[in-house]
Every structure is written in C-alpha cells, then in structure tokens.
Amino acid sequence: MTLRRDGHGELVVPGDGDGPAVRVPLEIAASYRARTKGLLGRDALDGALLLSPANSIHTFRMRMPIDVAYLDRRLRVIAVRTMPPGRLGLPRVRARHVVEAEAGAMAGWGLRAGVQVTVVPDAGGDGGGRL
C-alpha cells in the first residue's frame, strides 16, 4: 500500500524482548507540497513526520536538530542519523521513506537500523489500513 494523501496516523516501533511496542503520533507528508515544507518553520514536533516517497532530506532553514530514519519499501530502517540545522543529507539508494523527529527521540523509541516498523494511517488520511 502506498500513501497518496497527507494526513495523520501512528508509527509503531516493536518493543525489545518483553517490552511493549511504542506507538508514536505521526504526521504523513505524501504530497509534493507537504514533503517540501516538512519541518521548516517549526520549533518542536510532537511525535514524528513521515515523508513518502523520499530518500534524502536537508535541514536548511530548520530551527532544531532532528533525528532522521531512512526506511526501505518494506518499512525496515536502513539507517538513523542526527542532523543539525543547515545540512544536506546524502540520498540513500534503497530508501523509499524518511521519518523525521526531534533529536534524541528515536533512541528513546528503540528505532535503529534493522528494525521493522508499521505505519497505521488514520481512517481519514488514506482510507485506513496499514502501509
């Protein structure tokens, strides 16, 4: 399933061992306009922002450092990086989606390379279902 509309949902990060899954509020930027705007002009973010499709990002004109997770087409994390404002991230060849969050948030969620995540769009955002 591919996302065709901007909207909201949840990013579900599986728990480690006995720990429960972490459910993170998610903004979905699927349109060109929403992906281009991204986090520009924001001082904070509650949860995460999913850019889809995307394989690279920049932090020019951003006000805060961010964590960036590159996901492949099966939503497996390829890499996680922290980027300060004013940087250009290199494109990831296998990346199809990018998740952005405030710096340090992804470590707290247990999001790291190799983790398989799930995106659950709100019913109004993309007709429901899972990505």
Secondary structure, 3 states (H helix, E strand, C coil): CCCCCCEEEEEEECCCCCCCCEEEEEEEECCHHHHHHCCCCCCCCCCEEEECCCCCCECCCCCCCEEEEEECCCCEEEEEEEECCCCECCCCCCCCEEEEEECCHHHHHCCCCCCECEEEECHHHHCCCCC
